[in-house]
Amino acid sequence: MLRILWVARASRVLVAASRRHGFFQMPSQPRIFYFRRRLPHFERPWAIYAVTIGTKLRRCLSPDARTIVLNALRHFHNTRYELFAACVMPGHVHLLMQPWPKENDEKGNVVFWSLSDLLHSINSFSAHQMNKLEHKTGGVWEKERFDRYVRSDCDLQEKFHYILRNLWDAGVAGPNENYPWVWTQDDELRKESSSRRDSATSTRDACATQSSAGNSP
């Protein structure tokens, strides 16, 4: 039951985000950038990407290491990209993200943050922090990644739900078990709402205390 409610709640956020940054925003003839290492990679303006990154030599990420990775993914959410969902597994990471505009070139064309640059930054920072924490050296992530851009709203929802289901399908967590290293925008919204409530409560309590003190003999 917890699994069903959590997925349904997160889906509502995805639908709202899909409407806000829908595929209608893509130019009719978008510029597509292509490059290749072992696998082909395509990048296009306003594209939403489903990405999987594996650890090098099947390195198992500790709970603290998974927290570092998730925090690194969330760091530039709503500044350099929109993160729809992320799941940090013991040996790999799934994420769904949309790079945002970065600047304008000399001709006035919008230049987007490169998916490759964004992922390189996340991988480099998280690897450094994990090695520092665990007193290790060397690479943490595979040099190659798997990514593809989402082609429709239905495709977006399918990828979104795949990321949420992955930890249960892989047996990493049970259907009713809380897994701290899976994230959706709904988690961020609830966190902000809780923070505002706590702030309002603290202010109210402080005012009540001052009022009581002022009425004391």
N, C-alpha and C positions, 0 to 999 in steps of 0.2 A: 504494500500500500504506500509506504514512504517513497519507494522508487517511482510509482505512478504519479503521485502528487508532485514530486520534485520535477520530473520531466515535463509535466503539464504546465507548471508554473514557469519554468524556464522557457517553454515554447511560446508563451504569451509575450515574453520580452523579445524573442527572436522575430515574431511576426511584426511587432511594432518597429523594430530596427530595420526589417526588410522593407517596410513601407517608407521609412525615413530615408534610407539609402538604397532605394530599389534599383533594379537593373535598367529602369528608364533613364537613369542618369548617364549611362554609358553613351558615348558618341556613336552615331550610326556607322562611322568608319574609324574605329579607334586605332591608334598607333599601337602595334603589338611588337614587343621586344622579345627576341629569342636568343638564348645562349645554351651551351651544352657543356657538361662535364661528362660523367658517365651516363647521366639521364638528361633528357631535354627539359628545358624550363621556359615557360612563356609568361610574360608580364604585360598587362594592359591597364589603362586608366580605369579607376573605380572598380577594379576586379576584387572579388572576395576569394581568398585562397584557403583551401583545405591543405594543411601541412602536417607531415609526420617526420619527426627527427629521432633517430636512434642513437643510443650511446655507443661509444667506441668499445670494441671487444666485449660487448654485452655487459658493460659495467652496470652494476645494480645501484640505483640511487637510494641513498638512505632517506629516512623521513625528513631530516634537516636539509638534505640536498634537494629534495623535491620542493620544499618550501622556498628555497632560494630560486629555483627555476620558475615557480609560479609567480613569485614576487617580481622577477625580472620580466616576465611576460606582461604583467599588469602595469608595469612602471610607465610606459608610454601610451597606455590605453587612453583614448580621447585626446591625444596630442599629436602623435605621429601616425596612429592607426586606430581603428576600432577593433577591439577584440570581442568576438561573439561568444566564444567558448574555448576552454582549454582543459586538458586532462594530462597530468604528469604521472605517467606509469613508472614502475620500477626500472624499466629498461628503454623507454621511449616516451615521446611527447606528441600529443595530438593537439592541433589548434586550428581555429577558424578566424581569419583576420582580414581586414580591408585597409591597405595603406592609404593614407590621406595625402592631399596636396602639400608640397614642401615649399615651393617658390615658383616664380615665373622666370623663364629664360629671357634672353635678349630680344626675342621676337614677341614676348608677351604670352607665350604658351605656358600652360600650367605644367609644372614638373612634379611628379609624385615621388614620395619616398619609395625607394627600390625595395622590393621584398627581400632580395639578397642582402642588401645592406642592413635592413632591420633584423633579419635572422642572424647575421654575422655578429651584430652588436649584442643581441640577447645571448647567443652561444658563448661569445668571448667573455662577457661579464659573468655569466653564471658559472662557467668553467673555472674562472679565476677564483670566485668566491668559494666554490665547492672544494677546490684543491687546497685553498688556504684553511678552510674549516677542517678538512680531513688530513692535512699534512701530506698531501700527495702532489705529484707533478705529472705533466703530460696532458695529452688531449682527452677530453671527456666525450665529445660528440663525433659522430661519423661525419666525414667531409661532405658526403652526398646526402641529400634529403629527397623526400617525395612530396611533390606539390602539384596541384592542379587548380585552375580557377573555376569557380562555380558558374554554371551556365543558366540557371533559372531559379525562381523562388522555391520550386519543388526540390531542386538539387541542393539548395541551401539548407532546407529543412532536413533532408536526408542526411547530409554531412553532419549537421548539428546534432541530430539524434544519435548518429553513429558514435560521435565523440562521447556523448553522455552514457551510452550503453556499454562502451568499450571496457570499462573497469569491471562491470558485472559479467559481461560475456567472457572476459578473460579469467574470471574467478579471482580477481584481485580483491574485490569486496563483495559482500552479500547484498541482495536487493534492498534490505532494510538497514544496511550498515552505512554510517556516515563516513565519507572519504574526503579528507580535508584538501586534497590536491586536484579536485575537479572544480571548475569555476565557470560561471556564466554571468552575464550582466545583471541578472536578477540578484545575485549575491552582493554585487556592488551597490545596487539600489537599496537593498535591505540594510546593508551596513551604513550607508549614508543616512537613511531614515532613522535607524537606531541611534546614530551619533547625534542627530538633531534632537531627538527625544531626550537623550541624556543631557545635552547642553541646556535644553529648556528646563528640565527638572532641576539641574544644578542652579540655574539662575533663579528659579522660583524658590528653591530652598534657601538660597543666599538672601533673597529679598525678605523671606519670612523670618529668617534669623535676625536680620537687621531691624525688622519691624518689632520683633519681640524684645530685642535689646533696647530699642528706643522707648518702649512702653514700660520697661522695668523701673522700679523706684530708685 
